Amino acid sequence: MNDRGRGFVRFLYATGCRVSEMVGIRLTDCQANGEVTIEVTGKGNKARRVRIPEEFYQELRITFGGSTWLFETGRSIDGSK
């Protein structure tokens, strides 16, 4: 599995998020305070907070390199750049 795949799986395991919650995380939803608190929006538009270690958050930032989304891949829905 590549680094991005590992990042996805580790995040889902650590937070209990659904995939749809994970891919909707904007960088503005993330607040660092020793660990990183992330507000995710789930089913029924209900918001909740999850936490991950700051080191893991920095790994995700390096791996995905997003400017808007935490899990940015640089590809559009149709697979083009």
Buried (B, 14 or more C-beta within 10 A) or exposed (E): EEEEEEBBEBBBEEBEBEEEBBBBBEEEBBEEEEBBBBBBBEEEEEEEEBBBEEEBBEBBBEBBEBEEBBBBEEEEEEEEE
